[in-house]
Amino acid sequence: MDPATITELVAPAVAACGLEVDRVEVVPAGKRRVVRIYLDGDGPRGRGPSLDEIAEATREISRVLDDAPAMGHGSWTLEVSSRGVSRPLTELKHFRRNTGRLVTLTGDEGEITGRITATGDDTITLDVAGAARTMPLAAIGRAVVQVELNRSIDDDEE
């Protein structure tokens, strides 16, 4: 069971659900293997896939893998989820899908923490302490979303 082969197998079914495969991991777990598939996509609000979309894609992925000879005869467990908040933002679409969220960027200008307010063709605009700051994507070495446990639901809907 090769992650690249699994990606090739499931990508069309995932795309039919309006999502994309972010990454695939195959991990040994005793006598069986765990196949972890992480999905991403715009979702209904442009901010990532919904639980319903993930569930629909999981059914399709399971169907495809059950029918695939590449999965072999050994037992395996399927786990499907979104790419997760802890994954680094590496592409413009990741920043766009996290508009409104607090991020910490490390790059040409050192470490900067701010809220994503907009994305351009190859730029990210942050609100850093009330001031707009636009940076080219190429100047960002690493970016991660900061989990805000005390942020109100109203803030997220704006």
Contact map, one row per residue, 1 for C-alpha under 8 A:
11101100000000000000000001000000000000000000000000000000000000000000011100000000000000000000000000000000000000000000000000000000000000000000000000000000000000
11111100000000000000000001000000000000000000000000000000000000000000000000000000000000000000000000000000000000000000000000000000000000000000000000000000000000
11111110000000000000000111000000000000000000000000000000000000000000000000000000000000000000000000000000000000000000000000000000000000000000000000000000000000
01111111000000000000000100000000000000000000000000000000000000000000000000000000000000000000000000000000000000000000000000000000000000000000000000000000000000
11111111100000000000000000000000000000000000000000000000000000000000010000000000000000000000000000000000000000000000000000000000000000000000000000000000000000
11111111110000000000000100000000000000000000000000000000000000001000000000000000000000000000000000000000000000000000000000000000000000000000000000000000000000
00111111111000000000101100000000000000000000000000000000000000000000000000000000000000000000000000000000000000000000000000000000000000000000000000000000000000
00011111111100000000000000000000000000000000000000000000000000000000000000000000000000000000000000000000000000000000000000000000000000000000000000000000000000
00001111111100000000000000000000000000000000000000000000000000011001000000000000000000000000000000000000000000000000000000000000000000000000000000000000000000
00000111111111000000000000000000000000000000000000000000000010011000000000000000000000000000000000000000000000000000000000000000000000000000000000000000000000
00000011111111100001100000000000000000000000000000000000000000000000000000000000000000000000000000000000000000000000000000000000000000000000000000000000000000
00000001111111110000000000000000000000000000000000000000000000000000000000000000000000000000000000000000000000000000000000000000000000000000000000000000000000
00000000011111111000000000000000000000000000000000000000100110010000000000000000000000000000000000000000000000000000000000000000000000000000000000000000000000
00000000011111111111100000000000000000000000000000000000100110000000000000000000000000000000000000000000000000000000000000000000000000000000000000000000000000
00000000001111111111000000000000000000000000000000000000000000000000000000000000000000000000000000000000000000000000000000000000000000000000000000000000000000
00000000000111111110000000000000000000000000000000000000000000000000000000000000000000000000000000000000000000000000000000000000000000000000000000000000000000
00000000000011111110000000000000000000000000000000001001100000000000000000000000000000000000000000000000000000000000000000000000000000000000000000000000000000
00000000000001111111000000000000000000001010000000001000000000000000000000000000000000000000000000000000000000000000000000000000000000000000000000000000000000
00000000000001111111100000000000000000111110000010001000100000000000000000000000000000000000000000000000000000000000000000000000000000000000000000000000000000
00000000001001100111110000000000000000111000000000000000000000000000000000000000000000000000000000000000000000000000000000000000000000000000000000000000000000
00000010001001000011111100000000000011110000000000000000000000000000000000000000000000000000000000000000000000000000000000000000000000000000000000000000000000
00000000000000000001111100000000000011110000000000000000000000000000000000000000001000000000000000000000000000000000000000000000000000000000000000000000000000
00000010000000000000111110000000000011100000000000000000000000000000000000000000000000000000000000000000000000000000000000000000000000000000000000000000000000
00110110000000000000111111000000001111000000000000000000000000000000000000000000000000000000000000000000000000000000000000000000000000000000000000000000000000
00100000000000000000001111100000011110000000000000000000000000000000000000000000000000000000000000000000000000000000000000000000000000000000000000000000000000
11100000000000000000000111110000111100000000000000000000000000000000000000000000000000000000000000000000000000000000000000000000000000000000000000000000000000
00000000000000000000000011111000111100000000000000000000000000000000000000000000000000000000000000000000000000000000000000000000000000000000000000000000000000
00000000000000000000000001111111110000000000000000000000000000000000000000000000000000000000000000000000000000000000000000000000000000000000000000000000000000
00000000000000000000000000111111110000000000000000000000000000000000000000000000000000000000000000000000000000000000000000000000000000000000000000000000000000
00000000000000000000000000011111100000000000000000000000000000000000000000000000000000000000000000000000000000000000000000000000000000000000000000000000000000
00000000000000000000000000011111100000000000000000000000000000000000000000100000000000000000000000000000000000000000000000000000000000000000000000000000000000
00000000000000000000000000011111110000000000000000000000000000000000000001111000000000000000000000000000000000000000000000000000000000000000000000000000000000
00000000000000000000000001111111111000000000000000000000000000000000000000111000000000000000000000000000000000000000000000000000000000000000000000000000000000
00000000000000000000000011111001111100000000000000000000000000000000000000011110000000000000000000000000000000000000000000000000000000000000000000000000000000
00000000000000000000000111100000111110000000000000000000000000000000000000011110000000000000000000000000000000000000000000000000000000000000000000000000000000
00000000000000000000000111100000011111000000000000000000000000000000000000000111100000000000000000000000000000000000000000000000000000000000000000000000000000
00000000000000000000111110000000001111100000000000000000000000000000000000000111100000000000000000000000000000000000000000000000000000000000000000000000000000
00000000000000000000111100000000000111110000000000000000000000000000000000000001111000000000000000000000000000000000000000000000000000000000000000000000000000
00000000000000000011111000000000000011111000000010000100000000000000000000000001111000000000000000000000000000000000000000000000000000000000000000000000000000
00000000000000000011110000000000000001111100000110000000000000000000000000000000011000000000000000000000000000000000000000000000000000000000000000000000000000
00000000000000000111000000000000000000111110011110000000000000000000000000000000000000000000000000000000000000000000000000000000000000000000000000000000000000
00000000000000000010000000000000000000011111111110000000000000000000000000000000000000000000000010000000000000000000000000000000000000000000000000000000000000
00000000000000000110000000000000000000001111111111001000000000000000000000000000000000000000000000000000000000000000000000000000000000000000000000000000000000
00000000000000000000000000000000000000000111111111000000000000000000000000000000000000000000000000000000000000000000000000000000000000000000000000000000000000
00000000000000000000000000000000000000000111111100000000000000000000000000000000000000000000000000000000000000000000000000000000000000000000000000000000000000
00000000000000000000000000000000000000001111111100000000000000000000000000000000000000000000000110000000000000000000000000000000000000000000000000000000000000
00000000000000000000000000000000000000001111111110000000000000000000000000000000000000000000000111100000000000000000000000000000000000000000000000000000000000
00000000000000000000000000000000000000011111111111000000000000000000000000000000000000000000000010000000000000000000000000000000000000000000000000000000000000
00000000000000000010000000000000000000111111001111101100000000000000000000000000010000000000000000000000000000000000000000000000000000000000000000000000000000
00000000000000000000000000000000000000000011000111111100000000000000000000000000000000000000000000000000000000000000000000000000000000000000000000000000000000
00000000000000000000000000000000000000000000000011111110000000000000000000000000000000000000000000000000000000000000000000000000000000000000000000000000000000
00000000000000000000000000000000000000000000000001111111000000000000000000000000000000000000000000000000000000000000000000000000000000000000000000000000000000
00000000000000001110000000000000000000000010000011111111100000000000000000000000000000000000000000000000000000000000000000000000000000000000000000000000000000
00000000000000000000000000000000000000100000000011111111110000000000000000000001110000000000000000000000000000000000000000000000000000000000000000000000000000
00000000000000000000000000000000000000000000000000111111111000000000000000000000000000000000000000000000000000000000000000000000000000000000000000000000000000
00000000000000001000000000000000000000000000000000011111111100000000000000000000000000000000000000000000000000000000000000000000000000000000000000000000000000
00000000000011001010000000000000000000000000000000001111111110000000000000000000000000000000000000000000000000000000000000000000000000000000000000000000000000
00000000000000000000000000000000000000000000000000000111111111000000000000000001000000000000000000000000000000000000000000000000000000000000000000000000000000
00000000000000000000000000000000000000000000000000000011111111100000000000000000000000000000000000000000000000000000000000000000000000000000000000000000000000
00000000000011000000000000000000000000000000000000000001111111110000000000000000000000000000000000000000000000000000000000000000000000000000000000000000000000
00000000010011000000000000000000000000000000000000000000111111111000000000000000000000000000000000000000000000000000000000000000000000000000000000000000000000
00000000000000000000000000000000000000000000000000000000011111111100000000000100000000000000000000000000000000000000000000000000000000000000000000000000000000
00000000000000000000000000000000000000000000000000000000001111111110000000000000000000000000000000000000000000000000000000000000000000000000000000000000000000
00000000110010000000000000000000000000000000000000000000000111111111000000000000000000000000000000000000000000000000000000000000000000000000000000000000000000
00000100110000000000000000000000000000000000000000000000000011111111001000000000000000000000000000000000000000000000000000000000000000000000000000000000000000
00000000000000000000000000000000000000000000000000000000000001111111001000000000000000000000000000000000000000000000000000000000000000000000000000000000000000
00000000000000000000000000000000000000000000000000000000000000111111100000000000000000000000000000000000000000000000000000000000000000000000000000000000000000
00000000100000000000000000000000000000000000000000000000000000011111111000000000000000000000000000000000000000000000000000000000000000000000000000000000000000
00000000000000000000000000000000000000000000000000000000000000000011111100000000000000000000000000000000000000000000000000000000000000000000000000000000000000
10001000000000000000000000000000000000000000000000000000000000000001111100000000000000000000000000000000000000000000000000000000000000000000000000000000000000
10000000000000000000000000000000000000000000000000000000000000001101111111000000000000000000000000000000000000000000000000000000000000000000000000000000000000
10000000000000000000000000000000000000000000000000000000000000000000111111000000000000000000000000000000000000000000000000000000000000000000000000000000000000
00000000000000000000000000000000000000000000000000000000000000000000001111100000000000000000000000000000000000000000000000000000000000000000000000000000000000
00000000000000000000000000000001000000000000000000000000000000000000001111110000000000000000000000000000000000000000000000000000000000000000000000000000000000
00000000000000000000000000000011100000000000000000000000000000000000000011111000000000000000000000000000000000000000000000000000000000000000000000000000000000
00000000000000000000000000000001111000000000000000000000000000000000000001111100000000000000000000000000000000000000000000000000000000000000000000000000000000
00000000000000000000000000000001111000000000000000000000000000000000000000111110000000000000000000000000000000000000000000000000000000000000000000000000000000
00000000000000000000000000000000011110000000000000000000000001000000000000011111000000000000000000000000000000000000000000000000000000000000000000000000000000
00000000000000000000000000000000011110000000000000000000000000000000000000001111100000000000000000000000000000000000000000000000000000000000000000000000000000
00000000000000000000000000000000000111100000000000000100010000000000000000000111110000000000000000000000000000000000000000000000000000000000000000000000000000
00000000000000000000000000000000000111100000000000000100000000000000000000000011111100000000000000000000000000000000000000000000000000000000000000000000000000
00000000000000000000000000000000000001110000000010000100000000000000000000000001111100000000000000000000000000000000000000000000000000000000000000000000000000
00000000000000000000010000000000000001110000000000000000000000000000000000000000111110100000000000000000000000000000000000000000000000000000000000000000000000
00000000000000000000000000000000000000000000000000000000000000000000000000000000111111100000000000000000000000000000000000000000000000000000000000000000000000
00000000000000000000000000000000000000000000000000000000000000000000000000000000001111100000000000000000000000000000000000000000000000000000000110100000000000
00000000000000000000000000000000000000000000000000000000000000000000000000000000000111110000000000000000000000000000000000000000000000000000000110000000000000
00000000000000000000000000000000000000000000000000000000000000000000000000000000001111111000000000000000000000000000000000000000000000000000000100000000000000
00000000000000000000000000000000000000000000000000000000000000000000000000000000000001111100000000000000000000000000000000000000000000000000011110000000000000
00000000000000000000000000000000000000000000000000000000000000000000000000000000000000111110011000000000000000000000000000000000000000000000011110000000000000
00000000000000000000000000000000000000000000000000000000000000000000000000000000000000011111011000000000000000000000000000000000000000000000011000000000000000
00000000000000000000000000000000000000000000000000000000000000000000000000000000000000001111111000000000000000000000000000000000000000000000000000000000000000
00000000000000000000000000000000000000000000000000000000000000000000000000000000000000000111111100000000000000000000001001100000000000001000000000000000000000
00000000000000000000000000000000000000000000000000000000000000000000000000000000000000000011111110000000000000000000000000000000000000000000000000000000000000
00000000000000000000000000000000000000000000000000000000000000000000000000000000000000001111111111000000000000000000000000000000000000000000000000000000000000
00000000000000000000000000000000000000000000000000000000000000000000000000000000000000001111111111100000000000000001001000010000000000000000000000000000000000
00000000000000000000000000000000000000000000011000000000000000000000000000000000000000000001111111100000000000000000011000000000000000000000000000000000000000
00000000000000000000000000000000000000000100011100000000000000000000000000000000000000000000111111100000000000000000000000000000000000000000000000000000000000
00000000000000000000000000000000000000000000001000000000000000000000000000000000000000000000011111111000000000000001000000000000000000000000000010000000000000
00000000000000000000000000000000000000000000001000000000000000000000000000000000000000000000001111111000000000000011111000000000000000000000000000000000000000
00000000000000000000000000000000000000000000000000000000000000000000000000000000000000000000000001111100000000000011100000000000000000000000000000000000000100
00000000000000000000000000000000000000000000000000000000000000000000000000000000000000000000000001111110000000000011000000000000000000000000000011000000000000
00000000000000000000000000000000000000000000000000000000000000000000000000000000000000000000000000011111000000001111000000000000000000000000000011110000000000
00000000000000000000000000000000000000000000000000000000000000000000000000000000000000000000000000001111100000001111000000000000000000000000001111000000000000
00000000000000000000000000000000000000000000000000000000000000000000000000000000000000000000000000000111110000111100000000000000000000000000001111000000000000
00000000000000000000000000000000000000000000000000000000000000000000000000000000000000000000000000000011111001111000000000000000000000000001111100000000000000
00000000000000000000000000000000000000000000000000000000000000000000000000000000000000000000000000000001111111110000000000000000000000000001111000000000000000
00000000000000000000000000000000000000000000000000000000000000000000000000000000000000000000000000000000111111100000000000000000000000000011110000000000000000
00000000000000000000000000000000000000000000000000000000000000000000000000000000000000000000000000000000011111000000000000000000000000000011100000000000000000
00000000000000000000000000000000000000000000000000000000000000000000000000000000000000000000000000000000011111110000000000000000000000000000000000000000000000
00000000000000000000000000000000000000000000000000000000000000000000000000000000000000000000000000000000111111110000000000000000000000000000000000000000000000
00000000000000000000000000000000000000000000000000000000000000000000000000000000000000000000000000000001111011111000000000000000000000000000000000000000000000
00000000000000000000000000000000000000000000000000000000000000000000000000000000000000000000000000000001110011111100000000000001000000000000000000000000000000
00000000000000000000000000000000000000000000000000000000000000000000000000000000000000000000000000000111100000111110000000000001000000000000000000000000000000
00000000000000000000000000000000000000000000000000000000000000000000000000000000000000000000000000000111000000011111000000000111100000000000000000000000000000
00000000000000000000000000000000000000000000000000000000000000000000000000000000000000000000000000111110000000001111100000000111000000000000000000000000000000
00000000000000000000000000000000000000000000000000000000000000000000000000000000000000000000001001111110000000000111111000011110000000000000000000000000000000
00000000000000000000000000000000000000000000000000000000000000000000000000000000000000000000000000110000000000000011111000011110000000000000000000000000000000
00000000000000000000000000000000000000000000000000000000000000000000000000000000000000000000000100100000000000000001111100011100000000000000000000000000000000
00000000000000000000000000000000000000000000000000000000000000000000000000000000000000000001001100100000000000000001111111111000000000000000000000000000000000
00000000000000000000000000000000000000000000000000000000000000000000000000000000000000000000000000000000000000000000011111111000000000000000000000000000000000
00000000000000000000000000000000000000000000000000000000000000000000000000000000000000000000000000000000000000000000001111100000000000000000000000000000000000
00000000000000000000000000000000000000000000000000000000000000000000000000000000000000000001000000000000000000000000001111110000000000011100000000000000000000
00000000000000000000000000000000000000000000000000000000000000000000000000000000000000000001000000000000000000000000001111111000000001111000000000000000000000
00000000000000000000000000000000000000000000000000000000000000000000000000000000000000000000001000000000000000000001111101111100000001111000000000000000000000
00000000000000000000000000000000000000000000000000000000000000000000000000000000000000000000000000000000000000000001111100111110000111100000000000000000000000
00000000000000000000000000000000000000000000000000000000000000000000000000000000000000000000000000000000000000000111110000011111000111000000000000000000000000
00000000000000000000000000000000000000000000000000000000000000000000000000000000000000000000000000000000000000000111100000001111111110000000000000000000000000
00000000000000000000000000000000000000000000000000000000000000000000000000000000000000000000000000000000000000011110000000000111111110000000000000000000000000
00000000000000000000000000000000000000000000000000000000000000000000000000000000000000000000000000000000000000000100000000000011111000000000000000000000000000
00000000000000000000000000000000000000000000000000000000000000000000000000000000000000000000000000000000000000000000000000000011111100000000000000000000000000
00000000000000000000000000000000000000000000000000000000000000000000000000000000000000000000000000000000000000000000000000000011111110000000000000000000000000
00000000000000000000000000000000000000000000000000000000000000000000000000000000000000000000000000000000000000000000000000001111011111000000000000000000000000
00000000000000000000000000000000000000000000000000000000000000000000000000000000000000000000000000000000000000000000000000001111001111100000000000000000000000
00000000000000000000000000000000000000000000000000000000000000000000000000000000000000000000000000000000000000000000000000111100000111110000000000000000000000
00000000000000000000000000000000000000000000000000000000000000000000000000000000000000000000000000000000000000000000000000111000000011111011000000000000000000
00000000000000000000000000000000000000000000000000000000000000000000000000000000000000000000000000000000000000000000000001110000000001111111000000000000000000
00000000000000000000000000000000000000000000000000000000000000000000000000000000000000000001000000000000000000000000000001110000000000111111000000000000000000
00000000000000000000000000000000000000000000000000000000000000000000000000000000000000000000000000000000000000000000000001000000000000011111100000000000000000
00000000000000000000000000000000000000000000000000000000000000000000000000000000000000000000000000000000001100000000000000000000000000111111100000000000000000
00000000000000000000000000000000000000000000000000000000000000000000000000000000000000000000000000000000111100000000000000000000000000111111111000000000000000
00000000000000000000000000000000000000000000000000000000000000000000000000000000000000000000000000000000111100000000000000000000000000000111111000000000000000
00000000000000000000000000000000000000000000000000000000000000000000000000000000000000011100000000000000111000000000000000000000000000000001111100000000000000
00000000000000000000000000000000000000000000000000000000000000000000000000000000000000011100000000000011110000000000000000000000000000000001111110000000000000
00000000000000000000000000000000000000000000000000000000000000000000000000000000000011111000000000000011100000000000000000000000000000000000011111000000000000
00000000000000000000000000000000000000000000000000000000000000000000000000000000000011011000000001001111000000000000000000000000000000000000001111100000000000
00000000000000000000000000000000000000000000000000000000000000000000000000000000000000000000000000001111000000000000000000000000000000000000000111110000000000
00000000000000000000000000000000000000000000000000000000000000000000000000000000000010000000000000000100000000000000000000000000000000000000000011111000000000
00000000000000000000000000000000000000000000000000000000000000000000000000000000000000000000000000000100000000000000000000000000000000000000000001111110000000
00000000000000000000000000000000000000000000000000000000000000000000000000000000000000000000000000000000000000000000000000000000000000000000000000111110000000
00000000000000000000000000000000000000000000000000000000000000000000000000000000000000000000000000000000000000000000000000000000000000000000000000011111000000
00000000000000000000000000000000000000000000000000000000000000000000000000000000000000000000000000000000000000000000000000000000000000000000000000011111101100
00000000000000000000000000000000000000000000000000000000000000000000000000000000000000000000000000000000000000000000000000000000000000000000000000000111111100
00000000000000000000000000000000000000000000000000000000000000000000000000000000000000000000000000000000000000000000000000000000000000000000000000000011111110
00000000000000000000000000000000000000000000000000000000000000000000000000000000000000000000000000000000000000000000000000000000000000000000000000000001111111
00000000000000000000000000000000000000000000000000000000000000000000000000000000000000000000000000000000000000000000000000000000000000000000000000000011111111
00000000000000000000000000000000000000000000000000000000000000000000000000000000000000000000000000010000000000000000000000000000000000000000000000000011111111
00000000000000000000000000000000000000000000000000000000000000000000000000000000000000000000000000000000000000000000000000000000000000000000000000000000111111
00000000000000000000000000000000000000000000000000000000000000000000000000000000000000000000000000000000000000000000000000000000000000000000000000000000011111
